[in-house]
Amino acid sequence: MKNSLVNIEKRQQDLLELLQQTEQMSTFALAESLGVSISTIRRDLNLLEEKNEIIRNYGFCSYNYQNKTDFDQSGPERIKQAIAREASRYISDYDTLFINSSSTALKTLDFIRSNHLTVVTNNVKVNYSIHRDNCSYILTGGEMRFPKEALVGDIALNTISSINADVCVIGCSGVDVAHGVTTKILNESTINEMMISKTIKCKILVADHRKIGLTSKFKIADLSVFDYLITDQFCSEKVLEGIRNTGVKIIQVS
């Protein structure tokens, strides 16, 4: 079974490398190049499409370069929704909740069934999320950073520092055992760090497989400060084992 999984992963990696070398290829050309059946290559393409690593169109497919450069905007939608749905299970009635600028973290609000929440966020896109009549929504204020529409700076930090939250849901750009949890933007790293330090009950990290094992520019926190890492089934098991050793409970959604 292990050898079979290794062979599948190698074939899919070879497939991705082929697509990076050409503008686009048909299903039949890929099957012929890799020496496998059409049904096998279609299974591979279905999985890679779900991971958002390829783009399929009219019998041809191409490599999705944006999937590796713009994590927040180009992520696999179904995976991000599944992660957000799982995160929503850890939020209870009357909780105060921190949500950072991550699109995956913000999606948590679409699945929450708890009542009388106070949601505090620096993510202006909360305006487009599902709102519950019996919940309160607080924007931190501050300087708006585009294109994410995230609020940063001293005003945002002062707002967060005056609140003790029960739960935080934090997204990021990279998760690595040695370098911890990281993000691309310095101002956002300080906001995230403050949210984590002011959370008293449950700290949740949300990150899909593309971010696991990666390191970005600015550190938010050590992995060990989080209670849960919620990710998907496509992560490297070797990397996840190292993360488990930090004491974080890992939840993988399917």
N, C-alpha and C positions, 0 to 999 in steps of 0.2 A: 504493500500500500504506500509506504514511504517513498520507494523508488518511483512508483507511478506518479505521485504528486510532484516529485522532483522533475520527472520527464515533462509533465504538463507545464510546469512553471518555466522550464527551459524553452519549450516550444513556443509558449506565448511571448517570452522575451525575444526569441528569434523573429517572431512575427512582427513585434513592435520595431525591431531594428530594421527589418525589411521596409516597413512603412516610412521610417525616417529617411531611408535612402531614396525613396521614390515619392512622387507627388500623390499618387493614389494607385491602388491595386484592386483587381476584382477578386471575388471569393475563389474562383477557379484558379487564378494565377497564384494566389497564396497557397492553396492546397497543393498545387503542382510544385511550387518552390520548396515547400516544407516536406513533401513526400507523404502527405496524409490524405485521408478521405475528405470529401466535401462536408459530410456530417460532422466530422471532427473539427474542421476549421470553423464551421458555423457555431459550434458550441464555444470554441475559443473566442470568436467574435462577439457572441452574446455576452460573455463574461467581461471582456475588455470594454465593451460599450457600457455595461452597467457601472464599471469603474471609471468611466469617462475618459479612458485613455485613447479611444479611437472615435472617429466620426464616420457613420455609415450613410450612404446616399445612393439610391438607384443601382444596387449591385456592386458598387465600389466602396472602398473605405480608405481613410487617410488617418495619419497620426494627429492627435489633438495636442498641439504644442501648448495651447493656453492652459491645459490641465496642469502643467508643470510650472507655470509662471504666475498665474493669478488664482491662488488657492481660494480666496474668499468669494470671488464672483463666479468661478467656473466649476465649482465642485459638483460631484455627482449628486443630483437633487434628491433621488430616492434614499441614498445613503445618509445624507444630511438630515432628512426628515426622520428617518428611523432613529438616528442618534438623538435628535431633539425630543422625539416622543419618549424615549427611554429616560432622558434627563428629567422630563416633566413628572415622572413617577416619584421623585424624591422631594417634591414640593408639597407642603401641607397647608391646610387652612390657616389663615392669619399670619403666614410667614412674610417676612421682608426679604426680597430677592434682588441680588445684584446680577445684572446682565451686561456683559461688555460689548464691544463693537463687532464681535464675530457674528456672521450671518447664521451660522449653525446654532450658536447660543440664543440668538434672537428668535429662531424658529421654535424654541421651547415654548414660547408663549402661545403658539398655535394649538398646542396639545394639552395645556394645563386645564385641569378640572377642579382645582382647589378654589376655595372662596375667600374673599376678604384679604387678598394679597396686597402688599405694597411693592411695586416693581420700580427699582431705581436703575437707570441706565444712562450711559453716555452715547447711546446709539439713536440718532435722530430718526432712523427708519422704523422705530417703534410705532410711529404714527400710522404706518401701513400694516401693522400686525393686527391680529384679532384682539379686540378689547372686551373685557367682561365688565358688566355694569357694577358689580360689587367689589371691584378692585381699583386701587389707586396707582397712577403712573407718574413717576417723577423723573424729569430730565435733569441732569446734573448742571446744565449750563456750561459755559466755557467757550473757547475758541473752536469753531467748526473746521474739521479737516476733511477735505475732499480727496478722492471720490467716495469714500466710505460713509461720509456724513457722520463722523465721530466727533464728539466734544472732548477737548483736551485742555490742559493748562491749569493754572492755579484755582480758578473758580470751580472747575470740575473736581479737583482734588479736595478743596475745602468742603464741598457738599458731601462727598463720599466719607471724608474723615469724621463728619458729625453724625454718621449713621452706623448702627450695629445691625448687620443683616443676619438672618438665619441661614440662608443658602446663597451661594454664588455659582453661576454657570459661566465658565470662562473658556473662550476659544483662543486659538493661538496659531502661529506659523510653523512651529517645530516642537517635537517632543523627543528628548534624548536623555539616556541615563546619565551620561557624564556632564552634559551641559544644561540639563533641566528643561524648563518650558520657556520658549523664546518667541519673540515677535519681531516684525520688520521695523516698527516705528518706535522711536525713543519715547515720545510723549505718551503713547498708548501703553508702553511697558510700565510707566509710573502709575497710570490709572489702574491697570490690572493688578499691580502689586498692592495698591491701597485697598482695592475691593477684597482681595484675598485676606489681607491682614485684619480687615474689619468684619469678617464673616465668622460667626461664633459656633455654628452647628455643623454644616455640611458644605464641603468644597468640591465642586464637580468640574472636571476638565473634559471638554468635548473636542475630538480631533479625528478626522477620517484617516484612512490608511496612508494617504500621500504624505502626511505630516509626521508619522511615526518613524523615528530614527533620524530625523532631520534636525538641523540646528540653524536658527535664524540669527539676526544681528544682536538683539537686545534681550537679556534674560528677564523673565517675569518672576520666576520662583523655582525652587527645587521641586522635583516630582513628589517628594515625600510629604509636602504640605497638603496635597490633595487626598481626599477620601476615595474618590472614584475617578477613573479614566473610562469614558464611554467612547468606543470606537467601533469599527466594523470588522467583518470576517476576513478581509483581505490583507491584514497586517502580517508581517514576518513574525513567526512564532518565537524565533530566537531573540528578537528585539523585545517582544512582549515579556519573555521570561526575565530579562534583565530589569524591566520596569516593575514586574511583580516583586522582585527582590528589594525594591525601595519601600514596600509596604502599601503601595496603592492597590486597591481592588479594581481589576479590569473587567469591564462588561463589554462583550462584543455582540453587536446586533447583526441580524441576518437580513 
